[in-house]
Amino acid sequence: MAVMIESRTLHGKPEGGLAGPSLGILAQEGAKVQVLSEILPRFVEIKVLDMDGQPVGWVTEDAVDKKAGELPPIDGANLAGVVLTHAETFGVNGHFPLAYAHMRSGFSPTALAGGGQGPFDLTPVEWAYYGARPDLGVEFPEEALTEWRSQSLVSAVRLMLVQNMLTSAMPRAPTWAEVALALMCGPDAVAAAIKAPERKVVEAVAADAAGVDVANIAARFSEFVDGQTAAGAVEKIAAKLQVSADATKAFVEALIPDDGSGSSTVGDTADDASAAAGTGKLIDISDTDLDALARVAQSEVAIFARFGDDQLRGGLAGVVDTIFNRVAHVAFPGSIQQVIDQKSQFSAINKLGTWTKLPAAEPRIFDIVREHVEARAGGEASIIKGATHFLNPFASSPSAMRNWGQFVVDHAVAKFGSVAERLVHFHGTAPGTGQPHESILKRGGKSFQFGPDGQPVAPATVTASSGSFSATGTSTAATIQARLVGNALAEWNFFEQGKRVEDDDPQFRRIGTYWQAVGENFDGRTLIPGSKPGELINPAWSAAFISYIVRISGGGDRFLYAQAHSVYVQDFVVGHPGGLYEAMRPEHYAPQPGDLVHAGREGAKRFDFDAARAAFKADKRYASHSDLVIEVNGGFAITIGGNVSQSVTKKRLKLNPDGTLKTRSDSVGVLPWIAVLRCLG
């Protein structure tokens, strides 16, 4: 008996060291399998015992634990690293989901009683609601429910939304135990039960409560809610959740040292999901950003001109301010152009894939947008306060209106266009989304700080930024190592854990963003001449990927951003003054999260440290590849790299007992590692 430790698609028999044709059958993580044969060192043939018909196919050897009969609990330190990264992304307390997972499943990745799936005890009903939130940039397929890293991200989204809804319905901030009860029964039911102290909490659950698996509440949570009022249920949850909070505290402290300012006591109030950080998110508006803002605003509201100049100007400003608010919000992408290109957000872009294919803004439209942007950078308040959503109810789908649209219409902070003509935008915030963080808008020499409600706070002094990249990218972790890991994981999730490839939409455009980090105007569909006459190939983007991750994580001038891995690696070999990395011989150094592992390929695949240095001195480059280490555990270094199988992909690299990289081999002989770049922080 063996078990799948990572989900894999079954393939036909490998040939020439490459996977055979896809059979279109996914063997899920946790499935029990029988190993039938092997083609080492890479492939195994398996029979999936847990699936109808027990299908047979080939997968990579690293996806199967041949000695285990079932998946063991997930390592707490590994889980904590992922959970805290996702919690930072959505602005929630990272200790809470870790403690909740410990309480519900003991970190088990397998099925639980009542239809839940570990480690976060999510059911298909909950997954369908919280795992498919395109308004927040989250869209997971049904089968991703069994993948614990996907569960971690969706749990962060769920916590943010539930906590915000519960907080808005109560006169005070909820406790951890009250938030946990809201995850079980829904925030509306908990708020109603708290207001009516004698009422049983399950009686307050509406039959159609959004995101609540009503049918399975009793089967899953009877120990807490059976016959209990809200106060009684909270008391029972608090006792058990406190035990789990204590048990998981060390994992959190190992990643975020306790400075004495926080608490893990279950009775304490939960962190505000919309709390501002410092002076706010810097939004430095480049000329390209201004072009993008003008184009998308024109596509949305140019028609409002027929209703008068004030409606046109208000409509344009409303679109622009919505984008600013989203950039400043933890639930949306971190740059203007990424927000604009986010899937299923702006109707004209849905058909084209990217704002760059929209028509250029007419001069009058461009001038109105430019004047508004400059006024905002000079301290003018947002015309829509902190709103992050807008819609035309006459053109929106019934599901959009039901899930969030009617709420926005009923609670609109601004309206532009004409209701009579059915051409109108209502501006507001979808339920549970919360406010943006504080922000600083900068355009040229002007910069101003704004509160979460879009109101001006004070002029801001901002140092010059580099291009359009954020200083800390998606992740706002305290250390650059943690930001590197968090940002790499975010890109892996954007590529749906390696399931999407370079020419898919919108992934091909994200690759264009990677190329910007090294100054090239390519994307995932770019073709360039190959080495053979008439041949066209995709330019290799793995080094652009690493350069992008380092740049948005705050690498600054401490890294030589390059189109070839060998260029920046050899820069560290000779010694980059004040560099982010130090080149280490792989036989003498054990890689850690945030490090880069580097090896030759093609004609350089047998290069070691010295051979690579000699080749670079002669030719100024050699064929190579690097991956970023995201975790080290159980005799493996887990890495993420770009342009691996035309995607962003995760690998498991075997380690020696001393933690150094284990040497690889092929049919000819040894395949050395060239170097490990040690991140100096």
C-alpha positions in Angstrom: 0.0 0.0 0.0 1.2 3.5 -0.8 -0.4 7.0 -0.7 -0.4 10.1 -2.9 1.3 12.9 -1.1 0.7 15.4 -4.0 -2.1 15.5 -6.5 -1.1 14.4 -10.0 -2.7 13.7 -13.4 -2.2 10.1 -14.6 -0.1 9.8 -17.8 0.7 7.0 -20.2 4.0 5.2 -20.1 7.0 7.5 -20.2 9.3 7.5 -23.2 12.8 9.0 -23.5 12.7 10.3 -19.9 9.5 12.4 -20.6 6.0 11.8 -19.3 3.6 10.0 -21.6 0.3 11.4 -22.9 -2.2 12.7 -20.2 -5.0 10.3 -19.4 -7.1 13.2 -18.0 -7.5 11.5 -14.6 -6.5 13.3 -11.4 -5.1 11.1 -8.6 -5.8 13.3 -5.5 -3.5 13.9 -2.6 -4.3 11.4 0.0 -5.5 8.7 -2.4 -4.5 5.1 -1.6 -2.6 3.6 -4.5 -0.7 0.4 -5.4 2.7 0.8 -7.1 2.8 -1.6 -10.1 6.1 -0.8 -11.7 8.9 1.9 -11.8 11.1 3.6 -14.3 13.6 5.2 -11.9 14.7 7.7 -11.0 11.6 9.6 -12.0 8.4 7.7 -12.7 6.1 5.1 -11.1 3.1 3.2 -12.4 0.2 3.2 -10.0 -3.3 1.8 -9.6 -5.6 4.3 -7.7 -7.5 2.2 -5.3 -9.9 4.9 -4.0 -11.4 5.7 -7.4 -14.1 4.0 -9.4 -12.6 1.5 -11.8 -9.2 1.8 -10.0 -7.5 3.6 -13.0 -3.9 2.8 -13.8 -1.3 5.3 -15.0 2.1 6.9 -14.5 3.1 9.8 -12.2 6.3 11.3 -11.0 8.0 9.3 -8.2 8.0 12.3 -5.8 4.2 12.4 -5.7 4.0 8.9 -4.0 5.0 7.8 -0.5 5.5 4.1 -1.1 5.7 3.2 2.6 2.7 5.0 4.0 -0.8 3.5 4.1 -2.5 6.9 4.7 -1.5 10.5 4.8 0.0 11.5 8.1 -0.9 14.8 9.8 0.6 17.8 8.1 3.8 19.1 9.8 2.8 22.0 12.0 5.7 24.2 11.1 5.1 23.7 7.4 1.4 24.4 7.7 2.1 27.5 9.9 4.4 29.0 7.2 1.7 28.7 4.5 -1.1 29.8 6.8 0.7 32.9 8.0 1.5 33.9 4.4 -2.1 33.6 3.4 -3.3 35.4 6.5 -1.0 38.3 5.7 -2.4 38.5 2.2 -5.9 38.9 3.5 -5.2 40.9 6.6 -6.3 38.5 9.3 -4.6 37.0 12.4 -2.6 34.0 11.2 -2.7 32.3 14.6 -6.4 31.9 14.5 -6.8 29.7 11.4 -3.9 27.6 12.6 -5.5 27.0 16.0 -8.9 26.4 14.4 -7.4 23.8 12.1 -5.7 22.1 15.0 -8.9 22.0 17.0 -11.0 20.6 14.1 -8.6 18.1 12.5 -5.3 17.9 14.3 -3.8 19.0 11.0 -5.1 15.8 9.3 -5.4 16.2 5.5 -8.0 13.5 5.1 -11.9 13.4 5.2 -13.6 14.3 8.5 -17.0 13.5 10.0 -20.0 15.3 8.5 -18.5 15.8 5.1 -15.6 18.1 6.1 -12.2 17.8 4.6 -9.1 18.5 6.6 -7.1 20.2 7.8 -9.5 23.2 7.9 -12.7 21.1 8.0 -14.2 22.6 4.8 -17.1 21.0 3.1 -18.1 21.2 -0.6 -20.8 23.7 0.3 -18.4 26.0 2.0 -15.8 25.5 -0.7 -18.3 26.4 -3.5 -19.0 29.7 -1.7 -15.7 30.8 -0.4 -13.4 29.1 -3.0 -15.1 30.8 -5.9 -14.9 34.6 -5.2 -13.8 36.2 -8.4 -14.6 39.6 -6.8 -11.6 38.9 -4.5 -9.4 37.2 -7.2 -10.0 33.7 -5.8 -11.3 31.0 -8.1 -10.5 27.4 -7.2 -11.9 24.3 -8.9 -14.0 21.8 -7.0 -11.2 19.2 -6.8 -8.8 21.7 -5.1 -10.8 21.2 -1.9 -8.5 18.3 -1.0 -5.3 20.3 -1.4 -4.3 21.7 2.0 -2.4 24.7 0.6 -5.5 25.7 -1.4 -7.6 25.2 1.8 -5.3 27.5 3.7 -5.8 30.4 1.2 -9.6 29.9 1.1 -9.7 29.7 4.9 -8.0 33.1 5.0 -10.6 34.5 2.6 -13.4 32.9 4.6 -12.1 34.3 7.9 -11.8 37.8 6.5 -15.3 37.8 5.2 -16.9 36.1 8.2 -15.0 38.3 10.7 -15.9 41.5 8.9 -19.6 40.5 8.7 -19.7 39.5 12.4 -17.9 42.7 13.4 -20.3 44.9 11.5 -23.3 43.2 13.2 -22.0 43.6 16.8 -21.4 46.6 19.0 -17.9 45.3 19.8 -15.2 43.3 18.3 -15.9 39.5 18.5 -13.7 37.1 20.4 -11.9 34.2 18.8 -14.5 31.8 20.1 -17.3 33.9 18.6 -15.5 34.0 15.3 -15.1 30.2 15.4 -18.9 29.8 16.1 -19.5 32.1 13.1 -17.5 29.8 10.9 -19.6 26.9 12.0 -23.1 28.5 11.9 -22.7 31.7 10.0 -22.1 35.3 11.2 -25.8 36.3 10.9 -26.9 33.5 13.1 -24.3 34.2 15.8 -25.1 37.9 15.8 -28.8 37.2 16.1 -28.3 34.6 18.9 -26.0 37.0 20.8 -28.7 39.7 20.6 -31.4 37.2 21.9 -29.5 35.5 24.8 -32.2 32.8 25.4 -32.3 31.7 21.8 -30.6 28.4 20.7 -27.9 29.3 18.2 -28.9 26.6 15.7 -32.4 28.0 15.7 -31.0 31.3 14.4 -29.4 29.7 11.3 -31.4 30.5 8.2 -32.0 27.5 5.8 -30.4 29.4 3.0 -27.5 31.0 4.9 -24.8 31.9 2.4 -21.6 29.9 2.8 -23.0 27.8 5.6 -23.4 24.0 5.3 -26.7 24.0 7.2 -27.5 20.3 6.6 -24.3 19.2 8.3 -24.1 21.6 11.3 -25.3 18.9 13.8 -23.1 16.2 12.4 -20.0 18.4 12.6 -20.4 20.6 15.6 -22.9 18.9 18.0 -20.3 19.0 20.8 -20.5 22.8 20.7 -24.0 23.8 19.6 -26.3 20.9 20.6 -29.0 22.6 22.7 -26.8 25.6 23.4 -27.3 29.3 23.3 -24.6 31.5 21.7 -23.1 32.0 25.2 -23.0 28.3 25.9 -21.6 27.4 22.6 -18.9 30.1 22.8 -17.9 28.8 26.3 -17.5 25.3 25.0 -15.5 26.4 21.9 -13.3 28.7 24.0 -12.1 25.9 26.2 -11.1 23.7 23.3 -9.8 26.4 21.1 -7.6 27.7 23.9 -5.9 24.3 24.1 -5.2 24.4 20.3 -4.0 28.0 20.5 -1.5 27.0 23.2 -0.4 24.0 21.1 0.2 26.0 18.0 1.7 29.1 19.6 5.3 27.9 19.1 4.8 27.5 15.4 3.7 31.1 15.1 6.4 32.5 17.3 9.0 30.7 15.3 7.9 32.7 12.3 6.8 35.9 14.0 8.8 36.5 17.3 6.6 37.7 20.1 7.4 41.3 20.9 5.0 41.4 23.9 2.4 43.3 22.0 0.1 40.5 21.0 -1.9 37.7 22.7 -3.1 34.3 21.8 -5.8 34.2 24.4 -9.1 32.9 23.0 -11.1 35.4 25.0 -9.3 38.4 23.4 -10.8 40.2 20.5 -9.8 39.1 17.0 -7.6 41.3 14.9 -9.5 43.8 12.7 -9.3 42.5 9.2 -9.1 46.0 7.8 -6.6 47.5 10.2 -4.2 49.9 8.6 -0.5 49.3 8.6 1.9 52.1 9.1 1.5 55.1 6.8 -0.1 52.9 4.2 0.3 51.2 0.9 2.3 53.3 -1.6 0.6 53.7 -5.0 3.1 55.3 -7.3 1.2 56.2 -10.5 3.4 55.9 -13.5 2.7 57.2 -17.0 1.8 53.7 -18.0 -0.6 53.4 -15.0 -2.2 56.7 -16.1 -2.7 55.3 -19.6 -4.3 52.1 -18.2 -6.6 54.1 -15.9 -7.8 56.3 -18.7 -8.4 53.4 -21.0 -10.4 51.3 -18.6 -12.4 54.3 -17.3 -13.3 55.2 -20.8 -14.4 51.7 -21.6 -16.7 51.7 -18.5 -18.3 55.2 -18.5 -17.6 57.2 -21.7 -21.3 56.8 -22.5 -22.2 58.8 -19.4 -21.3 61.9 -21.4 -24.8 61.9 -22.8 -26.1 62.7 -19.2 -23.9 65.8 -18.7 -20.3 66.7 -17.9 -20.8 66.1 -14.1 -22.0 62.5 -14.7 -19.1 61.8 -17.0 -16.5 63.3 -14.6 -18.0 61.5 -11.6 -18.2 58.2 -13.4 -14.6 58.4 -14.6 -13.4 59.4 -11.1 -15.5 56.6 -9.6 -13.7 54.0 -11.7 -10.3 55.4 -11.0 -10.9 55.6 -7.2 -12.3 52.1 -7.2 -9.0 50.9 -8.6 -7.0 52.9 -6.1 -9.0 51.4 -3.2 -8.5 47.9 -4.5 -4.7 48.4 -4.8 -4.8 49.5 -1.1 -6.9 46.5 -0.1 -5.5 43.1 1.0 -8.0 41.2 -1.0 -7.0 42.5 -4.4 -3.8 42.6 -6.5 -1.1 45.0 -5.4 -0.6 47.2 -8.4 -2.8 49.4 -10.7 -2.3 47.3 -13.8 -2.8 44.0 -12.0 -6.1 45.2 -10.5 -7.3 46.4 -13.9 -6.4 43.1 -15.6 -7.9 40.9 -12.8 -10.2 38.3 -14.3 -13.9 39.0 -14.5 -13.7 42.6 -13.1 -14.0 45.1 -16.0 -16.4 44.1 -18.8 -14.4 45.4 -21.7 -11.3 43.6 -20.6 -13.1 40.3 -20.1 -13.2 40.0 -23.9 -9.6 41.1 -24.5 -7.6 39.8 -21.6 -5.6 42.9 -20.9 -6.0 46.7 -20.8 -3.3 47.1 -23.4 -5.7 46.0 -26.0 -8.3 48.6 -25.2 -8.4 51.7 -27.4 -6.4 54.6 -26.3 -8.4 57.2 -24.3 -9.8 60.1 -26.2 -7.9 63.4 -25.4 -10.9 64.8 -23.3 -11.2 61.5 -21.3 -7.5 61.3 -20.7 -7.4 64.9 -19.5 -10.2 64.4 -17.1 -8.6 61.3 -15.7 -5.2 62.9 -15.5 -6.6 66.0 -13.6 -8.4 63.7 -11.2 -5.3 61.6 -10.5 -3.2 64.7 -9.9 -5.9 66.2 -7.6 -5.9 62.9 -5.6 -2.1 63.0 -5.3 -2.5 66.6 -4.1 -4.9 65.6 -1.3 -8.4 65.5 -2.8 -10.7 63.0 -1.2 -12.0 59.9 -2.9 -15.3 60.5 -4.7 -16.5 57.1 -3.5 -14.9 57.0 0.0 -13.4 53.5 0.5 -15.7 51.6 -1.9 -14.2 48.7 -3.8 -17.1 47.6 -6.0 -19.4 49.1 -8.6 -22.1 47.7 -10.9 -24.9 48.4 -13.2 -27.8 46.4 -11.8 -29.5 46.4 -15.2 -26.6 44.6 -16.8 -25.5 42.3 -13.9 -26.2 38.6 -13.6 -28.8 37.3 -11.2 -26.1 35.6 -9.2 -24.0 38.7 -8.9 -27.0 40.7 -7.8 -27.9 38.0 -5.2 -24.4 37.5 -3.8 -23.3 41.2 -3.5 -24.9 43.5 -6.1 -28.2 44.3 -4.4 -26.2 45.0 -1.2 -24.1 47.6 -3.1 -27.2 49.2 -4.6 -28.9 49.4 -1.3 -25.9 50.8 0.5 -24.4 52.8 -2.4 -22.0 55.7 -1.4 -22.2 57.2 -4.9 -24.2 56.9 -8.1 -23.3 58.1 -11.6 -25.1 57.9 -15.0 -28.9 57.5 -15.4 -31.2 55.0 -13.8 -34.0 56.0 -16.2 -31.7 55.1 -19.2 -30.5 51.9 -17.4 -27.0 53.2 -17.8 -25.7 53.7 -14.3 -23.0 52.7 -11.8 -23.8 52.2 -8.1 -20.6 52.4 -6.0 -20.2 50.5 -2.7 -18.5 47.6 -1.0 -19.5 44.0 -1.3 -20.6 42.4 2.0 -17.7 41.2 4.2 -15.0 42.8 2.1 -14.0 45.5 4.6 -12.2 48.7 4.0 -8.8 49.2 2.3 -5.7 49.9 4.2 -4.4 53.4 4.5 -2.6 54.5 1.3 -0.3 57.0 -0.1 -1.1 58.2 -3.7 2.0 59.5 -5.5 2.1 61.1 -8.9 5.3 62.9 -9.9 6.3 65.2 -7.2 3.0 65.1 -5.4 2.1 62.5 -2.7 -0.7 62.4 -0.1 -1.7 60.0 2.7 -5.3 58.8 2.8 -7.3 56.9 5.4 -9.3 53.7 4.7 -12.3 55.8 3.9 -10.5 57.7 1.2 -10.3 60.9 3.2 -7.0 62.9 3.1 -4.8 62.5 6.2 -1.6 64.5 5.5 1.0 65.3 2.8 3.4 62.4 2.5 7.2 62.3 1.8 8.0 59.4 -0.4 11.4 58.2 -1.6 11.8 57.5 -5.3 10.5 54.1 -6.3 11.9 51.8 -8.9 9.6 51.4 -11.9 6.1 50.3 -11.2 7.1 47.6 -8.7 5.9 47.7 -5.1 8.7 47.8 -2.5 7.4 44.6 -0.9 5.2 43.0 -3.5 2.2 40.9 -2.5 3.7 39.8 0.8 4.2 42.3 3.6 6.2 39.9 5.9 8.8 41.3 8.2 11.8 39.6 6.6 12.8 39.4 3.0 13.1 35.6 3.3 9.5 35.4 4.3 8.5 37.8 1.5 10.4 35.8 -1.1 8.6 32.6 0.0 5.2 34.3 0.2 5.5 35.9 -3.2 6.7 32.7 -4.8 3.7 30.8 -3.3 1.4 33.5 -4.6 2.6 33.0 -8.1 2.4 29.2 -7.8 -1.2 29.6 -6.7 -1.8 32.0 -9.6 -0.7 29.2 -11.9 -3.2 26.9 -10.0 -0.3 24.9 -8.5 1.3 24.2 -11.9 -1.9 23.2 -13.7 -2.0 26.4 -15.9 0.8 27.0 -18.5 2.5 29.9 -20.1 0.1 30.5 -23.0 -3.1 30.3 -20.8 -5.1 33.4 -20.1 -4.4 35.3 -17.9 -1.2 33.5 -17.0 0.5 34.6 -20.2 0.1 38.2 -19.2 1.5 37.6 -15.7 4.7 36.3 -17.5 4.8 39.6 -19.2 5.0 41.2 -15.7 8.0 38.9 -14.9 9.7 40.1 -18.1 9.3 43.7 -17.0 11.6 42.9 -14.1 14.4 42.5 -16.5 13.3 45.3 -18.9 11.8 43.1 -21.7 8.4 43.5 -23.4 7.7 39.8 -23.8 4.8 37.7 -22.4 3.9 34.0 -22.3 2.8 34.0 -25.9 5.8 35.8 -27.4 7.7 33.9 -30.1 11.2 34.6 -31.2 13.5 32.9 -33.8 15.1 29.7 -32.6 18.4 28.1 -33.5 17.0 26.3 -36.6 15.9 28.1 -39.8 12.3 29.1 -39.7 11.9 27.9 -36.1 10.0 30.0 -33.6 10.3 29.4 -29.8 9.0 30.9 -26.6 11.9 32.8 -24.8 12.8 31.0 -21.5 11.4 33.1 -18.6 12.7 31.2 -15.6 15.3 33.9 -14.7 12.8 36.6 -15.3 10.5 34.9 -12.8 13.3 34.8 -10.1 14.1 38.4 -10.9 10.5 39.4 -10.5 10.1 37.6 -7.2 13.3 39.2 -5.8 12.4 42.7 -7.1 8.9 42.8 -5.6 10.2 41.3 -2.3 12.4 44.3 -1.8 15.7 43.2 -3.5 16.4 46.7 -4.7 20.0 47.2 -5.9 21.2 44.1 -4.0 20.5 41.8 -6.9 21.6 41.8 -10.6 18.2 41.3 -12.4 19.0 39.3 -15.5 17.5 37.2 -18.3 19.9 34.3 -17.5 20.4 32.7 -14.1 24.2 32.4 -14.7 24.5 36.2 -14.8 23.2 36.9 -11.4 24.7 33.8 -9.8 28.2 34.6 -11.0 27.7 38.2 -9.9 27.4 36.8 -6.3 30.3 34.3 -6.9 32.6 37.3 -7.5 31.0 39.2 -4.7 28.2 41.8 -5.1 28.9 44.6 -2.6 26.0 44.7 -0.1 24.4 41.9 -2.1 21.2 40.1 -1.1 22.8 36.6 -1.5 26.1 34.9 -0.9 27.2 32.1 -3.3 27.9 28.9 -1.4 29.4 25.6 -2.5 26.4 23.1 -2.3 28.4 20.4 -0.6 29.2 22.7 2.3 25.9 24.5 2.9 22.3 23.4 3.8 19.7 25.4 1.9 17.1 27.4 3.8 13.8 29.1 2.9 14.5 32.2 0.7 17.7 30.6 -0.7 18.2 29.9 -4.4 19.5 26.5 -5.7 21.3 26.6 -9.0 22.3 23.9 -11.5 23.5 23.6 -15.0 21.5 22.1 -17.9 22.1 21.1 -21.5 25.8 21.3 -22.1 26.4 22.6 -18.6 24.5 19.9 -16.8 27.7 18.4 -15.3 29.2 21.7 -14.2 30.1 22.1 -10.5 31.0 25.4 -8.8 34.4 25.7 -10.3 33.5 24.5 -13.8 30.7 27.0 -14.0 32.9 29.8 -12.9 35.5 28.9 -15.6 32.8 28.7 -18.3 31.3 32.0 -17.4 34.7 33.7 -17.4 35.1 32.4 -21.0 31.6 32.9 -22.5 29.8 35.2 -20.0 26.9 32.7 -19.6 26.0 29.0 -19.5 22.7 27.1 -19.7 21.3 26.8 -16.2 18.3 27.0 -13.9 17.5 28.2 -10.4 14.6 27.6 -8.0 13.6 29.4 -4.8 13.5 27.3 -1.6 10.2 27.7 0.2 10.5 25.1 2.9 12.9 22.5 4.3 11.4 19.4 5.9 11.6 15.7 6.2 14.8 15.2 4.2 13.6 17.4 1.4 14.0 21.0 0.2 10.7 22.2 -1.4 11.3 24.7 -4.2 9.3 26.8 -6.6 10.6 27.8 -10.0 9.3 29.4 -13.2 9.2 28.0 -16.7 9.3 24.4 -15.4 6.9 22.4 -17.6 5.8 25.8 -19.0 4.4 26.8 -15.6 5.2 27.9 -12.1 6.0 24.6 -10.4 6.9 23.1 -7.1 9.7 20.4 -6.7 11.0 18.3 -3.8 14.8 18.0 -3.8 16.3 15.2 -1.7 18.8 16.2 1.0 21.7 14.4 2.7 21.5 13.7 6.4 23.5 17.0 7.0 20.9 19.0 5.1 23.0 19.6 2.0 21.6 18.9 -1.5 21.8 15.3 -2.6 23.7 14.9 -5.8 21.6 13.9 -8.8 22.5 11.5 -11.6 21.4 10.2 -15.0 22.3 7.1 -17.1 25.7 8.6 -17.8 26.9 9.8 -14.4 26.7 12.4 -11.7 24.7 15.7 -12.2 26.3 18.1 -9.7 24.7 21.2 -8.2 26.6 24.4 -9.1 25.7 26.6 -6.1 23.3 27.5 -3.4 22.7 31.3 -3.0 22.3 32.0 0.7 19.9 34.8 1.4 21.5 37.3 3.8 18.3 39.1 4.6 
